[in-house]
Amino acid sequence: MADFTTAARPYANAVYDIASETGTLDSWSDALANLAAVVSDAQISDLLDDPETGKAEKAELILQVLTDKLNQQQQNLVKLMAENGRLKLMPDVVEQFEVARAKAENKIEAEVISAFELTAEQTSELVNTLKNKLGCDVTLTTTIDESLIGGVVIKAGDTIIDASMKSQLDSLALSLGR
């Protein structure tokens, strides 16, 4: 995964720079999402893995699927990534592009995993606390994982806050086991 992220970053940064300069961030977000969906399709993925299929053919295949949905620059990205054998990195390019965009727009997506469903008040409190702590606008998604027993795990960018009962019990077990 880290290798894919590292390899995808230059493409994502270049695309972000172009999109930012030309004011086409939304268009690029849509195009990249469409490209990632196509590349992730099982049949397309198999064809991209096929050594018998040439690089230009792979690019043409992707471009045929997304006819009229990509502008010339976006088509050039597909051709460049195909030439470099990097089309399968497209989902990682999307992720890196969106991270760069969110950072520039001073936004972050945070995920809260809790043992139980959070109330609207708890969710609002978490958003405000994270907004103050991280210094940016926060979009929150919540999921339930009953194995946490109680408490929450918060993931926001590179920050992970594990305030779950499971984590505390695991720590206690480790300290008693010494």
C-alpha positions in Angstrom: 0.0 0.0 0.0 2.7 2.5 0.9 4.5 1.7 -2.3 1.3 2.5 -4.3 0.8 5.7 -2.4 4.4 6.8 -3.0 4.1 6.0 -6.7 0.7 7.7 -7.0 1.7 10.9 -5.2 3.6 12.6 -8.2 0.6 12.0 -10.5 -1.9 13.3 -7.9 0.3 16.4 -7.1 0.7 17.2 -10.8 -3.1 16.8 -11.4 -3.9 18.9 -8.3 -1.6 21.7 -9.6 -3.2 21.7 -13.0 -6.7 21.6 -11.6 -6.0 24.3 -9.1 -4.4 26.6 -11.7 -7.3 26.1 -14.1 -10.1 26.2 -11.6 -11.2 22.7 -12.5 -11.0 20.9 -9.2 -14.5 19.5 -9.4 -14.1 18.3 -13.0 -10.8 16.5 -12.0 -12.4 15.0 -8.9 -15.2 13.5 -11.0 -12.8 12.3 -13.8 -10.4 10.7 -11.3 -13.3 9.0 -9.5 -14.6 7.6 -12.8 -11.2 6.5 -13.8 -10.6 4.7 -10.5 -14.0 3.0 -10.8 -13.2 1.7 -14.3 -9.7 0.6 -13.4 -11.0 -1.2 -10.3 -13.6 -3.2 -12.4 -12.6 -6.9 -12.3 -12.7 -7.4 -16.1 -10.7 -4.2 -16.8 -8.3 -5.0 -14.0 -7.6 -8.4 -15.6 -7.0 -6.8 -19.0 -4.6 -4.3 -17.4 -2.7 -7.1 -15.8 -2.4 -9.0 -19.2 1.2 -8.7 -20.5 -0.1 -9.5 -24.0 -2.1 -6.2 -24.1 0.1 -3.3 -25.1 0.3 0.0 -23.2 -1.4 2.0 -25.9 -4.2 -0.6 -26.0 -4.7 -0.4 -22.3 -5.0 3.4 -22.5 -7.4 3.1 -25.4 -9.6 0.6 -23.5 -10.0 3.0 -20.6 -10.7 6.0 -22.9 -13.3 4.0 -24.8 -15.1 3.2 -21.6 -15.2 6.8 -20.6 -15.9 8.3 -24.0 -16.9 12.0 -23.8 -16.4 12.1 -20.0 -12.7 13.1 -20.1 -11.2 16.3 -21.4 -8.0 16.4 -23.4 -5.8 16.8 -20.3 -7.5 13.9 -18.5 -7.1 11.7 -21.6 -3.4 12.7 -21.6 -3.1 11.5 -18.0 -4.6 8.1 -18.9 -2.1 7.8 -21.8 0.8 8.9 -19.6 -0.1 6.5 -16.8 -0.6 3.6 -19.3 2.8 4.4 -20.9 4.4 4.2 -17.5 2.5 1.0 -16.5 0.7 2.9 -13.7 -3.0 2.7 -14.6 -3.7 0.4 -11.6 -2.6 3.2 -9.3 -5.6 5.3 -10.2 -7.5 4.7 -6.9 -4.4 5.8 -5.0 -4.1 8.9 -7.3 -7.7 9.8 -6.4 -7.1 9.4 -2.7 -3.9 11.6 -2.8 -5.6 14.2 -5.0 -8.5 14.5 -2.6 -6.1 14.7 0.4 -4.3 17.6 -1.3 -7.6 19.3 -2.2 -8.9 18.9 1.4 -5.7 20.3 2.8 -5.8 23.3 0.5 -9.4 23.9 1.3 -8.6 23.5 5.1 -11.0 20.6 5.4 -10.5 17.1 6.8 -12.6 14.0 6.8 -12.7 12.2 10.1 -14.1 8.7 10.9 -15.4 7.9 14.4 -15.8 4.2 15.2 -17.9 3.7 18.3 -19.2 0.7 20.2 -22.7 2.2 20.1 -24.6 4.7 17.9 -23.8 8.3 18.8 -26.5 10.8 19.5 -26.7 14.0 17.4 -25.4 15.9 20.4 -22.4 13.7 20.8 -21.6 13.9 17.1 -21.9 17.7 17.2 -19.6 17.8 20.2 -17.0 15.6 18.5 -17.1 17.8 15.3 -16.6 21.0 17.4 -13.8 19.4 19.4 -12.0 18.1 16.4 -12.5 21.4 14.6 -10.8 23.2 17.5 -8.0 20.6 17.8 -7.2 20.3 14.1 -7.9 23.9 13.1 -10.0 23.0 10.1 -13.5 22.2 9.0 -14.4 18.5 9.8 -16.7 16.2 8.0 -17.5 13.3 10.2 -18.6 9.8 9.3 -19.5 7.3 12.0 -19.5 3.5 12.1 -20.3 1.0 14.8 -17.9 -1.7 16.0 -19.3 -3.5 19.1 -16.0 -5.2 19.7 -14.7 -1.9 21.1 -17.0 -2.5 24.2 -17.2 1.2 24.9 -15.6 4.5 23.9 -14.5 5.6 20.5 -11.7 5.5 18.0 -11.2 8.6 15.9 -9.3 8.7 12.7 -8.6 12.1 11.1 -5.9 12.3 8.5 -2.7 11.0 10.2 -4.2 11.4 13.7 -5.7 8.4 15.5 -7.2 8.7 18.9 -8.1 5.4 20.5 -10.3 6.0 23.5 -12.0 2.6 23.4 -12.5 0.3 26.3 -11.0 -2.6 24.2 -7.7 -0.6 23.9 -7.6 0.2 27.6 -8.3 -3.4 28.5 -5.5 -4.5 26.1 -3.1 -2.1 27.7 -4.0 -3.3 31.2 -3.5 -6.9 30.1 -0.1 -6.0 28.8 1.0 -4.3 31.9 -0.2 -7.2 34.1 1.5 -9.7 31.9 5.0 -8.2 32.6 
